[in-house]
Amino acid sequence: MAELTTLARPYAKAVFAEAQEKNALDAWSGDLALLAAYAANDEMASLLVHPSLTADQQAEALKDVCGDKLTDTAKNLVAVLAENKRLTLLPEIAVLFEELKSQLENTVEVDVTTAFRLTKEQSEALKKALTAKLNCEVRISSKVDKSLIGGAIIRAGDLVIDGSLTGKLSKLAEAMKS
C-alpha cells in the first residue's frame, strides 16, 4: 500500500497543480472518480495489465469504457499513465487528489459507523463537535453496523475514534487477559 501511494503521489500532485491552475478541481475530481471506478473493476484491471496489449491499446480500452464523460486533459493523463505502465494507480491517484483538495478547502470527510441510524440532531451535534475538534469543515457520511451493539466508530483520515460497545468490550477482554 505504501508503495502504491509513493508511486501515485507525483501523478496526484501534478494533476492537482493542473486542476488548481485551470480552476477545475471539481471537473478533475469527477474524472478521477470515474477513472478510478473503472480501473478498480476486476475485468478492467486485468485488461490494464494484460501483457499482450500495448500501452496505447490499454489506454484506448479505458478511454472507450469511459466514453464521452472524460475531459481531454483526463484522456491525456490516461495516455501518460499507460505509457509509464501506471494505469493501475488510478484509484490511489484519485484518493490522493481528494486529500489534496480537502486540504486546500480545509475540509475533512468523516465516516461514522453506528449501531443505529443517527437522527438529524445527533448528526448535527456530531458535526459541530468534530468541526471544533478538527478545526475545519466536516462532511459526514454515516452507515449502520448492527454488530457494534451501541456507540459509534468515527474515522477522519488517520484519526479513528472507537466509541462502540463492541470496541469497549474487546478492550475489556484484552485487559482481563493480561
N, C-alpha and C positions, 0 to 999 in steps of 0.2 A: 504494500500500500504506500509506504513512504517513497519507494522508488517511483511509482506512478505519479505521485504528487511532484516529485523532483523533476521528472520528465515533462509533466504538463504545465508546471508553473511558468516557464518562459513564454509559452504559447498564450496562456491565460493573460499574462501581463501585457503582451503585445496586442492582443485583441481588446483588452480593457483600454489601453492607451489610444488605440484607433477609435474605439467607441466614444471615449471622452472627447477626443479631438473633433469628431464629427457630430457630437451631441446625439449619439444613437445608442445609448445604454439599453433602453427598453427593446429596441429592434434586435440588438445583438443578444440580449437575454433570451428573447423568443427563438432566434435562430439556433443558439447553442442548446437550448432545451430540446428543440426538435431534433437536432443532430445527435444529441446525447441519447435521446429515447430510441432512435433508430439504431445507433451504434451499440446500444446495450441489448438489443434484441438478439437472441441466440442465433437465429439464422443469418442475420446481417453480420453479426460479429464473426462468424465462421467465414463468411464471404470476404470480410475485410482483411483477413489474414491468410486467405487461400493462396498457396504457393504458385499455382498455375496462372493466376491473374496478375497482370501488370498493375503498377500503381495507378495509371490512368484508368484502367478498367474498374479498379476498386473505387476510385473517386467517382467515376461516372455512375456506378451502381448506386452509391449512396445518394448522389445528386438526383438520380432518376426517382428513387423512392420518395425523396422529399418533394419532388415536383416543383411547382412554381412558388412554393412557400418560402424559399431561401432568397436572400438578397445576393447580389453579385459578389459583394465582399465576403460573404459567408461561403459562397462557392469557391472563391479563391483560397480561403482557409482550408477547405476540404482538399483542394489540389496540393497545397503545400504540405499538409499532413500526410497525404498519400505518398507524395514524393519522398518524404522522410520516414515512411513506414510507421506513422504515429496515429493513424485513424482510430485505433482502439483507445486512445487517450481522450477522446471527445467527452465521455461522461465526467471524467476528472477535470477537464478544462472548464466545463460548464459549472461545476461545483466551485472551483477556484474563482471563476469570473463573478459568480454570485456573491462570494465572500468579499471580493474587492469592491463590488457595487454596494454591498451593505455597509462596508467601512466608510465609503465615500458619503453615503446618505445617512450615516450614523444610525443605522437600524440593525436589528438583530431578529432572526427568525427563531421563535421559541416553540418547541414541540412539547406539548403537555399530554401525558398519558394518565388517565384517571380510571378508577374502578366504575364510576358512574358519570353520566353526561353532566358537564358543567352548565349551570344556569348562566344567563346573561350577566347577572350581578356578580357571580363568582368569577366569571371570565374577566369582567371589567376591573374588579378588585385585584385580581392576579396581575393583569396588565399594568395597572397603576403601580403596584408594589415592585414588579420587575423593572419597570421604566426607571423608578427611583434607584433601585439597586444597581442596575447595569448602566445607568446614565446615558441612555439612548432610547430611541423609539423602538417599541417592541411590537412585533407582529406574531400573534399566537395562532397556532394550529393545534387542534386537540383531537384526540382519539380515545376510545374507551377500550379498556382491557380488564374484563371481569376478574381475571386471575390475580389482580393486585389486591383484591378484597376491599381495600379502602385506601384513601390518600391519593397521592399523585407522584409521578416522576416527571421532572422538568429538565429539558435539555435545551441549552442555548450555547451553540458552538461547543467548546471544550468543557463548559460548565454543566455538571449533572447534579441535580438535587433529587435524591431519592427519599421522598416522604411517604412512600407506600407502606401499607401494613405488612405486605409480603417482605419488603426490604428490611423493615424493622425486626420482624420475626426471624429472618435469616441472620441478621447481625446478633440477635439474642442467642440463637442456637450456636453460632460461632463462638461467642463469648463463653457460653457454658461448656463447650468442648475444650477450651484452653485453660 
